[in-house]
Amino acid sequence: MRKGKIFYSIYFTFIILFFAGMAWVLVWLHGWLKDYEASQPTAKCNEIVAELFTNPDWGKIYDLAGMEDTIFEGRDAYISYMSDKVGSAELTCSETSAGLSGNKKYFIKLGEEKLLSFTLVGSENSERGITEWSLGEISLILNRGQSVRILKKQGHTVYINGVKLDEEYTVQRISTQAENYLPDEVYGPRYELQVVDGLLLSPRVSITGESGTELEITFDNEKAVYTEQTEIPVIEDDEKTAAIEIAEGYCEYMIGATNSLSSFFDSDTNIYRTIRQNESWMQQSYANYRFEDENISDYFRYTDELFSARISLSLNVTRNNGTIKKYTLDSNFFFRKQKNGGYLAVEMTNLDIQQPISEVRLIYRNDSETLQDEFVKADSKKLTTPLVTVPEGESFSGWAKEITDEAGRTSRVLLFVPDENGEIALPDGYVLEPMILYPVFEDMNTEDKGE
């Protein structure tokens, strides 16, 4: 009887311990399975999407991506850009290949557009025997397709989002034909076109003059360029009077109404001697003459003593028989103030002296190395390009410029094929534009392989 009691006591004790052990195993297994499920990359991905991208904090995302500010834009620009772009739209997540790294990689997309990617990095937990996944790198996918063009007077300063632009951003210089007629160290109106690329947003643009005063600027939608507002010069009354008198005096000299050309033109100038050698307009006598339709345009002051203006007028000469001969004048004059306060003409031309002369910047670059950086006239007939070292097994095809499509993809288009001396003959009428040019090399064996 006693032996039976001992047996059943041990028996039931073992049963109790067995079920207690099984209960502990089930609890442990349940916890392990829970941890295992939570550690799976899909679960971790969903957790990160919910935390970062359901109601995105773009500033936090920018920080987690470890982005560095550019010269002109930073964290605030990214926040503004993404807030405007995404708004309250729902973002989606899709997995992509992470290569051979063993990590997991995902894209966050707005519709079909990829906004950024992030990775999950796995690490073994030796205690639990499972792989745990954690957030790795966040990489922002930014299409910095905004650019800005600014036309400003030489000597003035442009600021983009408060950052001063130096000569590095100047791609075009514009002067006028007037400088062909001006003394040394005297210049006509000069302008510079500056360009900034690689922006997320349309920037804040300002221009200051030599004194540091901010100038008024306008934006030309058609040309997509900011331009500083310049005052249109107004001719003074004494200048206007002198200009008309000199133009009339020239006409009077050309019909023989006066012999005193030196009263109107500086006798020490080439134009004075040229006019003296020219044949007069009329060889016969006449009854009288009169001026009409007098007009002054294209006025520009270069110094306190020197200005130019285009003068047009008609001179009607009545012959002795009563018929009228009409002469027209439409020329640019340069006038210099004399010590007595009056003016004399020092140059005269029928050409349009306000016609712009454009010089554009050409940069020849091989990878990150700048081979040549120069300004050339936009209507140049010939270019002299730098000679390049051709990699072994390849041939040099010419110079190409880089273009970017709407999706942000870049490609290169071959433009110029120089001769063995690096020279390029440009066709008549070809107008150069500011460019960065890259050498194009081709595998010499490509054609053979194709055959």
The 8 nearest C-alpha neighbors of each residue, nearest first, counted from 0:
[[1, 3, 2, 4, 5, 6, 7, 8],
 [0, 2, 4, 3, 5, 6, 7, 8],
 [1, 3, 5, 0, 4, 6, 7, 8],
 [4, 2, 6, 0, 1, 5, 7, 8],
 [3, 5, 1, 7, 6, 2, 8, 0],
 [4, 6, 8, 2, 3, 7, 9, 1],
 [7, 5, 3, 9, 8, 4, 10, 2],
 [8, 6, 10, 4, 9, 5, 11, 3],
 [7, 9, 5, 6, 11, 10, 12, 4],
 [8, 10, 12, 6, 7, 11, 13, 5],
 [11, 9, 7, 13, 12, 8, 6, 14],
 [12, 10, 14, 13, 8, 9, 7, 15],
 [11, 13, 9, 15, 10, 14, 8, 16],
 [14, 12, 16, 10, 11, 15, 17, 9],
 [13, 15, 11, 17, 12, 16, 18, 10],
 [14, 16, 12, 18, 17, 13, 19, 11],
 [15, 17, 19, 13, 14, 18, 20, 12],
 [18, 16, 14, 20, 15, 19, 13, 21],
 [17, 19, 21, 20, 15, 16, 22, 14],
 [18, 20, 16, 22, 17, 21, 15, 23],
 [21, 19, 17, 23, 18, 22, 16, 24],
 [20, 22, 18, 24, 23, 19, 25, 17],
 [21, 23, 19, 25, 20, 24, 18, 26],
 [22, 24, 20, 26, 21, 25, 27, 19],
 [25, 23, 21, 27, 22, 26, 28, 20],
 [24, 26, 28, 22, 27, 23, 29, 21],
 [25, 27, 29, 23, 24, 28, 22, 30],
 [28, 26, 24, 30, 29, 25, 31, 23],
 [29, 27, 31, 25, 30, 26, 24, 32],
 [28, 30, 26, 32, 27, 31, 25, 33],
 [31, 29, 33, 27, 28, 32, 34, 26],
 [30, 32, 28, 34, 33, 29, 35, 27],
 [33, 31, 35, 29, 34, 30, 28, 36],
 [32, 34, 30, 36, 31, 35, 29, 37],
 [33, 35, 31, 37, 32, 36, 38, 30],
 [36, 34, 32, 38, 33, 37, 31, 39],
 [35, 37, 33, 38, 39, 34, 32, 42],
 [38, 36, 34, 35, 39, 42, 33, 43],
 [37, 39, 131, 35, 36, 34, 132, 40],
 [38, 40, 36, 42, 41, 37, 43, 35],
 [41, 39, 43, 42, 44, 132, 38, 119],
 [42, 40, 44, 43, 39, 45, 38, 46],
 [41, 43, 45, 44, 40, 39, 37, 46],
 [44, 42, 46, 40, 45, 41, 47, 39],
 [43, 45, 41, 47, 46, 42, 40, 48],
 [46, 44, 48, 42, 43, 47, 49, 41],
 [45, 47, 43, 49, 44, 48, 50, 42],
 [48, 46, 50, 44, 49, 45, 51, 43],
 [49, 47, 52, 45, 51, 50, 46, 44],
 [50, 48, 53, 46, 47, 51, 52, 45],
 [49, 51, 47, 48, 46, 52, 53, 54],
 [52, 50, 55, 48, 49, 47, 53, 54],
 [51, 53, 55, 48, 54, 49, 50, 90],
 [54, 52, 49, 55, 51, 48, 50, 90],
 [53, 55, 52, 56, 51, 50, 49, 87],
 [56, 54, 52, 51, 57, 53, 60, 50],
 [55, 57, 59, 58, 60, 54, 51, 52],
 [58, 56, 60, 78, 59, 55, 61, 81],
 [57, 59, 61, 60, 56, 78, 62, 74],
 [60, 58, 62, 61, 56, 57, 63, 55],
 [59, 61, 57, 63, 62, 58, 64, 56],
 [60, 62, 58, 64, 59, 63, 57, 66],
 [63, 61, 59, 65, 64, 60, 58, 66],
 [64, 62, 60, 65, 61, 59, 137, 66],
 [65, 63, 137, 61, 62, 66, 138, 60],
 [64, 66, 62, 63, 67, 61, 137, 138],
 [67, 65, 64, 61, 62, 68, 63, 74],
 [68, 66, 69, 65, 73, 74, 62, 61],
 [67, 69, 73, 72, 66, 70, 74, 71],
 [70, 68, 72, 71, 73, 67, 198, 66],
 [69, 71, 72, 68, 162, 73, 160, 159],
 [70, 72, 69, 160, 162, 159, 73, 68],
 [73, 71, 69, 76, 68, 70, 74, 198],
 [72, 74, 68, 76, 75, 69, 77, 71],
 [73, 75, 77, 76, 78, 58, 61, 68],
 [74, 76, 78, 77, 73, 79, 58, 72],
 [75, 77, 79, 73, 78, 74, 72, 80],
 [78, 76, 80, 74, 75, 79, 81, 73],
 [79, 77, 75, 57, 81, 76, 80, 58],
 [78, 80, 76, 82, 77, 81, 83, 75],
 [79, 81, 77, 83, 78, 82, 76, 84],
 [82, 80, 84, 78, 83, 79, 85, 77],
 [81, 83, 79, 86, 85, 84, 80, 78],
 [84, 82, 80, 81, 86, 85, 79, 78],
 [83, 85, 81, 82, 86, 80, 79, 88],
 [86, 84, 82, 88, 81, 83, 87, 109],
 [85, 87, 82, 83, 88, 84, 81, 89],
 [86, 88, 85, 89, 54, 82, 90, 84],
 [89, 87, 85, 86, 90, 109, 84, 110],
 [90, 88, 87, 91, 109, 53, 85, 110],
 [91, 89, 109, 108, 88, 107, 92, 52],
 [92, 90, 108, 107, 109, 89, 93, 110],
 [91, 93, 107, 106, 108, 105, 94, 90],
 [94, 92, 106, 105, 95, 91, 107, 108],
 [95, 93, 105, 104, 106, 92, 96, 103],
 [96, 94, 105, 104, 97, 93, 106, 103],
 [95, 97, 98, 104, 94, 103, 105, 99],
 [96, 98, 104, 103, 102, 100, 95, 99],
 [99, 97, 96, 100, 101, 102, 103, 104],
 [98, 100, 101, 97, 102, 96, 103, 104],
 [99, 101, 102, 98, 97, 103, 120, 96],
 [102, 100, 99, 103, 97, 98, 121, 120],
 [103, 101, 120, 100, 119, 97, 121, 104],
 [102, 104, 119, 118, 97, 120, 101, 105],
 [103, 105, 118, 97, 95, 117, 94, 96],
 [106, 104, 94, 93, 116, 117, 95, 118],
 [107, 105, 116, 93, 92, 115, 108, 94],
 [106, 108, 92, 115, 91, 114, 116, 113],
 [109, 107, 113, 91, 112, 114, 90, 110],
 [110, 108, 112, 90, 111, 113, 91, 114],
 [109, 111, 112, 108, 90, 91, 113, 89],
 [110, 112, 109, 108, 113, 91, 114, 107],
 [113, 111, 109, 108, 110, 114, 107, 115],
 [114, 112, 108, 115, 107, 106, 111, 109],
 [113, 115, 140, 108, 107, 112, 139, 109],
 [116, 114, 139, 140, 107, 138, 113, 106],
 [117, 115, 106, 138, 105, 137, 107, 139],
 [118, 116, 137, 136, 105, 104, 138, 106],
 [117, 119, 104, 135, 103, 136, 134, 105],
 [120, 118, 134, 103, 135, 133, 102, 132],
 [119, 121, 102, 133, 132, 135, 134, 118],
 [120, 122, 132, 131, 130, 102, 119, 133],
 [121, 123, 131, 130, 132, 124, 120, 133],
 [124, 122, 130, 129, 125, 131, 121, 128],
 [123, 125, 128, 129, 126, 127, 130, 122],
 [126, 124, 128, 127, 123, 129, 130, 122],
 [125, 127, 124, 128, 129, 123, 130, 31],
 [128, 126, 129, 125, 124, 31, 34, 123],
 [127, 129, 125, 124, 126, 123, 130, 35],
 [128, 130, 124, 127, 123, 131, 35, 125],
 [131, 129, 123, 122, 121, 124, 132, 38],
 [130, 132, 38, 122, 121, 123, 129, 124],
 [133, 131, 121, 120, 119, 38, 40, 122],
 [132, 134, 119, 120, 135, 121, 131, 43],
 [135, 133, 119, 118, 120, 136, 132, 117],
 [134, 136, 118, 119, 120, 133, 117, 137],
 [135, 137, 117, 118, 138, 134, 64, 119],
 [136, 138, 117, 64, 116, 139, 63, 118],
 [139, 137, 116, 115, 64, 117, 136, 140],
 [138, 140, 115, 141, 114, 116, 137, 64],
 [141, 139, 115, 114, 138, 142, 113, 116],
 [142, 140, 143, 139, 114, 199, 115, 144],
 [141, 143, 144, 407, 140, 199, 406, 197],
 [144, 142, 197, 199, 198, 145, 141, 196],
 [143, 145, 142, 197, 198, 146, 199, 407],
 [144, 146, 198, 199, 143, 197, 200, 196],
 [147, 145, 196, 195, 198, 197, 144, 148],
 [146, 148, 195, 194, 196, 149, 145, 224],
 [149, 147, 194, 224, 193, 225, 195, 150],
 [148, 150, 225, 193, 224, 192, 226, 151],
 [151, 149, 192, 226, 191, 225, 193, 190],
 [152, 150, 190, 191, 227, 226, 149, 153],
 [153, 151, 190, 155, 189, 154, 191, 150],
 [152, 154, 190, 155, 189, 191, 151, 156],
 [153, 155, 152, 209, 156, 208, 151, 190],
 [154, 156, 208, 153, 152, 207, 209, 151],
 [157, 155, 207, 206, 208, 154, 158, 164],
 [156, 158, 206, 164, 205, 163, 207, 159],
 [157, 159, 163, 162, 161, 205, 204, 164],
 [160, 158, 204, 162, 161, 203, 202, 163],
 [161, 159, 203, 162, 202, 71, 158, 204],
 [160, 162, 158, 159, 163, 203, 205, 204],
 [163, 161, 158, 159, 160, 164, 71, 70],
 [164, 162, 158, 157, 161, 165, 159, 156],
 [165, 163, 157, 158, 162, 168, 166, 156],
 [164, 166, 167, 168, 163, 169, 156, 157],
 [167, 165, 169, 168, 164, 193, 170, 191],
 [166, 168, 165, 169, 164, 170, 193, 194],
 [167, 169, 193, 166, 194, 165, 170, 164],
 [170, 168, 193, 166, 167, 192, 171, 191],
 [171, 169, 360, 193, 433, 359, 192, 168],
 [170, 172, 359, 192, 358, 191, 169, 360],
 [173, 171, 191, 358, 357, 190, 192, 359],
 [172, 174, 357, 190, 356, 189, 191, 355],
 [173, 175, 189, 356, 355, 188, 190, 357],
 [176, 174, 355, 356, 353, 177, 354, 178],
 [175, 177, 352, 178, 354, 179, 353, 355],
 [178, 176, 352, 175, 179, 180, 353, 187],
 [177, 179, 181, 180, 176, 186, 187, 175],
 [180, 178, 177, 176, 181, 175, 352, 182],
 [181, 179, 178, 177, 182, 346, 176, 333],
 [180, 182, 178, 179, 185, 183, 177, 186],
 [183, 181, 185, 184, 180, 178, 186, 179],
 [182, 184, 185, 181, 186, 178, 180, 179],
 [185, 183, 182, 186, 181, 178, 187, 301],
 [186, 184, 183, 182, 181, 301, 187, 178],
 [187, 185, 178, 184, 188, 301, 181, 189],
 [186, 188, 178, 189, 177, 301, 175, 174],
 [189, 187, 174, 186, 190, 175, 152, 153],
 [190, 188, 174, 153, 173, 152, 187, 191],
 [189, 191, 152, 173, 153, 151, 172, 174],
 [192, 190, 172, 151, 171, 150, 153, 173],
 [193, 191, 150, 171, 149, 169, 170, 172],
 [192, 194, 169, 168, 149, 170, 148, 191],
 [195, 193, 148, 168, 147, 149, 196, 169],
 [194, 196, 147, 146, 168, 148, 193, 197],
 [197, 195, 146, 198, 145, 194, 147, 144],
 [196, 198, 143, 144, 145, 146, 199, 195],
 [199, 197, 145, 143, 200, 196, 146, 144],
 [200, 198, 143, 145, 144, 80, 197, 201],
 [201, 199, 198, 202, 145, 80, 76, 143],
 [200, 202, 145, 203, 199, 198, 147, 146],
 [203, 201, 200, 160, 204, 159, 147, 198],
 [202, 204, 160, 159, 205, 201, 161, 158],
 [205, 203, 159, 158, 202, 160, 206, 157],
 [204, 206, 158, 157, 159, 203, 207, 213],
 [207, 205, 157, 156, 214, 213, 158, 208],
 [206, 208, 213, 211, 212, 156, 214, 155],
 [209, 207, 155, 211, 210, 212, 213, 156],
 [208, 210, 211, 155, 154, 207, 212, 156],
 [209, 211, 208, 212, 207, 213, 155, 154],
 [212, 210, 207, 208, 209, 213, 156, 155],
 [211, 213, 207, 210, 208, 214, 209, 206],
 [214, 212, 207, 206, 211, 208, 215, 205],
 [215, 213, 207, 206, 212, 216, 227, 208],
 [214, 216, 228, 227, 213, 217, 206, 205],
 [215, 217, 227, 228, 226, 214, 225, 218],
 [218, 216, 226, 225, 227, 219, 228, 215],
 [219, 217, 225, 224, 220, 226, 223, 216],
 [218, 220, 223, 224, 222, 221, 225, 217],
 [221, 219, 223, 222, 218, 224, 225, 217],
 [220, 222, 219, 223, 224, 218, 225, 217],
 [221, 223, 224, 219, 220, 218, 225, 148],
 [224, 222, 220, 219, 221, 218, 148, 225],
 [223, 225, 148, 219, 222, 149, 218, 226],
 [226, 224, 218, 149, 217, 150, 148, 219],
 [227, 225, 150, 217, 216, 149, 151, 228],
 [226, 228, 216, 151, 215, 229, 217, 214],
 [227, 229, 216, 215, 226, 230, 217, 214],
 [230, 228, 227, 231, 215, 214, 152, 232],
 [229, 231, 232, 228, 233, 227, 215, 214],
 [230, 232, 229, 233, 299, 298, 228, 234],
 [233, 231, 230, 299, 234, 298, 300, 229],
 [234, 232, 231, 235, 298, 299, 230, 300],
 [233, 235, 239, 238, 298, 236, 232, 299],
 [236, 234, 238, 237, 239, 233, 240, 232],
 [235, 237, 239, 238, 240, 234, 241, 233],
 [236, 238, 240, 239, 235, 241, 234, 242],
 [239, 237, 241, 235, 236, 240, 242, 234],
 [240, 238, 236, 242, 237, 241, 235, 243],
 [239, 241, 237, 243, 238, 242, 236, 244],
 [240, 242, 238, 244, 239, 243, 245, 237],
 [243, 241, 239, 245, 240, 244, 238, 246],
 [244, 242, 246, 240, 245, 241, 247, 239],
 [243, 245, 241, 247, 242, 246, 248, 240],
 [244, 246, 248, 263, 242, 247, 243, 241],
 [247, 245, 243, 249, 248, 244, 242, 250],
 [246, 248, 250, 244, 249, 245, 243, 251],
 [249, 247, 245, 251, 246, 250, 244, 252],
 [248, 250, 252, 246, 247, 251, 245, 253],
 [251, 249, 253, 247, 252, 248, 246, 254],
 [250, 252, 256, 248, 254, 253, 249, 257],
 [251, 253, 257, 255, 249, 250, 254, 256],
 [252, 254, 279, 250, 280, 251, 255, 249],
 [255, 253, 281, 251, 280, 252, 256, 279],
 [254, 256, 252, 257, 253, 251, 258, 279],
 [255, 257, 251, 254, 252, 258, 253, 250],
 [258, 256, 252, 255, 259, 251, 260, 248],
 [257, 259, 260, 252, 255, 256, 251, 261],
 [258, 260, 261, 257, 262, 252, 263, 248],
 [261, 259, 262, 263, 258, 264, 252, 249],
 [262, 260, 264, 263, 259, 266, 265, 271],
 [261, 263, 260, 259, 264, 343, 265, 248],
 [262, 264, 245, 261, 343, 260, 344, 248],
 [265, 263, 344, 261, 343, 271, 266, 260],
 [266, 264, 267, 345, 343, 268, 261, 344],
 [265, 267, 268, 271, 261, 264, 272, 269],
 [268, 266, 265, 269, 271, 272, 345, 264],
 [269, 267, 271, 270, 266, 265, 345, 272],
 [268, 270, 272, 271, 273, 267, 346, 266],
 [271, 269, 273, 272, 268, 346, 274, 347],
 [270, 272, 274, 269, 268, 273, 266, 264],
 [271, 273, 275, 269, 270, 274, 276, 268],
 [272, 274, 270, 276, 275, 271, 269, 277],
 [275, 273, 277, 276, 271, 272, 270, 278],
 [276, 274, 272, 273, 277, 271, 278, 260],
 [277, 275, 273, 274, 272, 278, 271, 279],
 [278, 276, 274, 275, 279, 273, 253, 272],
 [277, 279, 280, 276, 253, 275, 274, 281],
 [280, 278, 253, 281, 254, 277, 282, 255],
 [279, 281, 253, 254, 278, 282, 255, 326],
 [282, 280, 254, 279, 283, 253, 255, 284],
 [281, 283, 280, 284, 279, 254, 255, 278],
 [284, 282, 281, 285, 318, 254, 319, 255],
 [283, 285, 282, 286, 318, 319, 281, 255],
 [286, 284, 318, 319, 287, 317, 283, 316],
 [285, 287, 319, 318, 317, 284, 288, 316],
 [288, 286, 317, 285, 316, 289, 318, 319],
 [289, 287, 316, 315, 317, 314, 290, 286],
 [288, 290, 315, 314, 316, 291, 287, 313],
 [291, 289, 314, 313, 315, 312, 288, 292],
 [290, 292, 313, 293, 312, 314, 289, 315],
 [293, 291, 312, 313, 294, 290, 311, 314],
 [294, 292, 312, 291, 311, 313, 295, 310],
 [293, 295, 311, 310, 292, 312, 296, 309],
 [294, 296, 310, 309, 308, 311, 293, 297],
 [297, 295, 309, 298, 308, 310, 294, 311],
 [298, 296, 308, 309, 299, 295, 353, 307],
 [299, 297, 308, 296, 307, 234, 232, 309],
 [298, 300, 307, 306, 297, 232, 301, 308],
 [299, 301, 306, 302, 305, 307, 298, 303],
 [302, 300, 306, 305, 187, 299, 186, 185],
 [303, 301, 305, 304, 300, 306, 185, 186],
 [302, 304, 305, 301, 300, 306, 336, 335],
 [303, 305, 336, 302, 335, 306, 337, 301],
 [306, 304, 335, 302, 301, 334, 303, 300],
 [307, 305, 300, 334, 301, 299, 333, 335],
 [308, 306, 333, 299, 332, 298, 334, 300],
 [309, 307, 298, 297, 331, 332, 296, 310],
 [308, 310, 331, 296, 330, 297, 295, 332],
 [311, 309, 295, 329, 330, 294, 308, 331],
 [310, 312, 329, 328, 294, 293, 295, 330],
 [313, 311, 293, 292, 328, 327, 291, 294],
 [312, 314, 327, 291, 290, 326, 292, 328],
 [313, 315, 290, 326, 325, 289, 327, 316],
 [316, 314, 325, 289, 288, 324, 323, 326],
 [315, 317, 288, 324, 323, 287, 325, 318],
 [318, 316, 323, 287, 286, 322, 288, 321],
 [319, 317, 285, 321, 320, 322, 286, 323],
 [318, 320, 285, 286, 321, 317, 284, 322],
 [321, 319, 318, 322, 317, 286, 285, 323],
 [320, 322, 318, 319, 317, 323, 286, 285],
 [323, 321, 318, 320, 317, 324, 319, 316],
 [322, 324, 317, 316, 318, 315, 325, 321],
 [323, 325, 316, 315, 317, 326, 322, 318],
 [324, 326, 315, 314, 316, 323, 327, 313],
 [327, 325, 314, 313, 315, 324, 328, 316],
 [328, 326, 313, 312, 314, 329, 325, 311],
 [327, 329, 311, 312, 330, 313, 326, 310],
 [328, 330, 311, 310, 327, 312, 349, 309],
 [331, 329, 349, 309, 310, 348, 328, 332],
 [330, 332, 309, 348, 308, 347, 349, 310],
 [333, 331, 347, 307, 308, 346, 309, 334],
 [332, 334, 307, 346, 344, 345, 306, 347],
 [333, 335, 344, 306, 343, 305, 345, 307],
 [336, 334, 305, 304, 342, 343, 344, 337],
 [335, 337, 342, 304, 341, 340, 305, 343],
 [338, 336, 340, 339, 341, 342, 335, 343],
 [337, 339, 340, 336, 341, 342, 304, 335],
 [338, 340, 337, 341, 336, 342, 343, 335],
 [341, 339, 337, 338, 336, 342, 304, 237],
 [340, 342, 337, 339, 336, 343, 338, 241],
 [343, 341, 336, 335, 337, 334, 241, 340],
 [342, 344, 264, 263, 334, 335, 265, 345],
 [343, 345, 334, 264, 333, 346, 265, 263],
 [346, 344, 333, 265, 334, 264, 268, 343],
 [347, 345, 333, 270, 332, 344, 348, 180],
 [346, 348, 332, 331, 333, 270, 330, 345],
 [349, 347, 331, 350, 330, 332, 346, 351],
 [348, 350, 330, 331, 351, 329, 347, 352],
 [351, 349, 348, 352, 331, 330, 176, 354],
 [352, 350, 353, 354, 349, 176, 331, 348],
 [351, 353, 177, 176, 354, 350, 175, 331],
 [354, 352, 175, 351, 176, 355, 177, 297],
 [353, 355, 352, 175, 351, 176, 356, 177],
 [356, 354, 175, 174, 353, 357, 173, 176],
 [357, 355, 174, 175, 173, 176, 354, 358],
 [356, 358, 173, 377, 172, 376, 355, 359],
 [357, 359, 376, 172, 375, 377, 171, 374],
 [360, 358, 171, 433, 374, 375, 377, 170],
 [359, 361, 374, 433, 170, 373, 171, 362],
 [360, 362, 434, 373, 433, 435, 372, 374],
 [361, 363, 372, 435, 371, 436, 364, 434],
 [364, 362, 436, 371, 370, 435, 369, 437],
 [363, 365, 369, 437, 370, 368, 436, 366],
 [364, 366, 368, 437, 367, 438, 369, 370],
 [365, 367, 368, 364, 437, 369, 438, 363],
 [366, 368, 365, 369, 364, 370, 437, 363],
 [369, 367, 365, 364, 366, 370, 363, 371],
 [370, 368, 364, 371, 363, 365, 367, 362],
 [369, 371, 363, 364, 368, 385, 365, 372],
 [372, 370, 363, 369, 362, 373, 385, 364],
 [373, 371, 362, 361, 363, 370, 369, 360],
 [372, 374, 361, 360, 375, 371, 362, 359],
 [373, 375, 360, 359, 358, 361, 376, 372],
 [376, 374, 358, 359, 377, 373, 360, 379],
 [377, 375, 358, 379, 378, 357, 359, 374],
 [376, 378, 431, 430, 358, 357, 379, 359],
 [379, 377, 430, 376, 380, 429, 431, 428],
 [380, 378, 376, 381, 377, 375, 382, 425],
 [379, 381, 425, 424, 378, 426, 382, 427],
 [382, 380, 424, 423, 425, 379, 383, 422],
 [383, 381, 423, 422, 384, 424, 380, 379],
 [382, 384, 422, 421, 423, 381, 385, 420],
 [383, 385, 421, 422, 382, 386, 417, 423],
 [386, 384, 421, 387, 371, 370, 383, 363],
 [385, 387, 421, 384, 388, 420, 419, 370],
 [388, 386, 389, 385, 438, 395, 370, 365],
 [387, 389, 390, 386, 395, 391, 365, 394],
 [388, 390, 387, 395, 394, 391, 393, 440],
 [391, 389, 393, 392, 388, 394, 440, 395],
 [392, 390, 393, 389, 394, 442, 388, 443],
 [391, 393, 443, 442, 390, 394, 444, 389],
 [394, 392, 442, 443, 441, 391, 390, 440],
 [393, 395, 441, 440, 443, 396, 389, 442],
 [394, 396, 440, 397, 439, 389, 441, 393],
 [397, 395, 439, 440, 394, 416, 441, 398],
 [398, 396, 416, 439, 415, 438, 395, 417],
 [397, 399, 438, 415, 437, 436, 413, 414],
 [400, 398, 413, 412, 437, 414, 436, 411],
 [399, 401, 436, 411, 412, 435, 437, 402],
 [400, 402, 411, 410, 412, 409, 399, 403],
 [401, 403, 410, 409, 411, 400, 404, 412],
 [404, 402, 409, 408, 407, 410, 405, 401],
 [403, 405, 407, 406, 408, 409, 402, 410],
 [406, 404, 407, 403, 408, 144, 142, 409],
 [405, 407, 404, 408, 403, 142, 409, 144],
 [406, 408, 404, 405, 403, 142, 409, 144],
 [409, 407, 403, 404, 406, 410, 405, 402],
 [410, 408, 403, 402, 407, 404, 401, 411],
 [409, 411, 402, 401, 403, 412, 408, 400],
 [410, 412, 401, 400, 399, 402, 413, 409],
 [411, 413, 399, 400, 414, 401, 410, 402],
 [412, 414, 399, 398, 415, 411, 400, 397],
 [415, 413, 399, 398, 412, 416, 400, 397],
 [414, 416, 398, 397, 417, 413, 399, 423],
 [415, 417, 397, 398, 396, 423, 418, 414],
 [418, 416, 423, 421, 422, 415, 397, 419],
 [417, 419, 421, 420, 422, 423, 416, 424],
 [418, 420, 421, 417, 422, 386, 416, 423],
 [421, 419, 418, 422, 417, 386, 383, 384],
 [420, 422, 384, 417, 418, 419, 383, 386],
 [423, 421, 383, 417, 418, 420, 382, 384],
 [422, 424, 417, 382, 381, 425, 383, 418],
 [425, 423, 381, 380, 426, 382, 422, 417],
 [424, 426, 380, 381, 423, 429, 427, 379],
 [427, 425, 429, 428, 424, 380, 381, 430],
 [428, 426, 429, 425, 380, 378, 430, 379],
 [427, 429, 430, 426, 378, 425, 380, 379],
 [430, 428, 427, 426, 378, 431, 425, 380],
 [431, 429, 378, 377, 428, 432, 379, 427],
 [432, 430, 377, 378, 429, 433, 359, 379],
 [431, 433, 359, 434, 430, 377, 360, 361],
 [434, 432, 360, 359, 361, 170, 171, 431],
 [435, 433, 361, 436, 432, 362, 360, 400],
 [434, 436, 362, 363, 361, 400, 437, 364],
 [437, 435, 363, 400, 399, 398, 362, 434],
 [436, 438, 399, 364, 398, 365, 363, 400],
 [439, 437, 398, 397, 399, 365, 440, 436],
 [438, 440, 396, 397, 398, 395, 437, 399],
 [441, 439, 395, 394, 396, 393, 438, 442],
 [442, 440, 393, 394, 443, 395, 439, 396],
 [441, 443, 393, 444, 445, 392, 394, 440],
 [442, 444, 393, 445, 392, 394, 441, 446],
 [443, 445, 447, 442, 446, 448, 392, 393],
 [446, 444, 448, 442, 447, 443, 449, 441],
 [445, 447, 449, 448, 444, 450, 443, 442],
 [448, 446, 450, 444, 449, 445, 443, 442],
 [449, 447, 445, 450, 446, 444, 443, 442],
 [450, 448, 446, 447, 445, 444, 443, 442],
 [449, 447, 448, 446, 445, 444, 443, 442]]
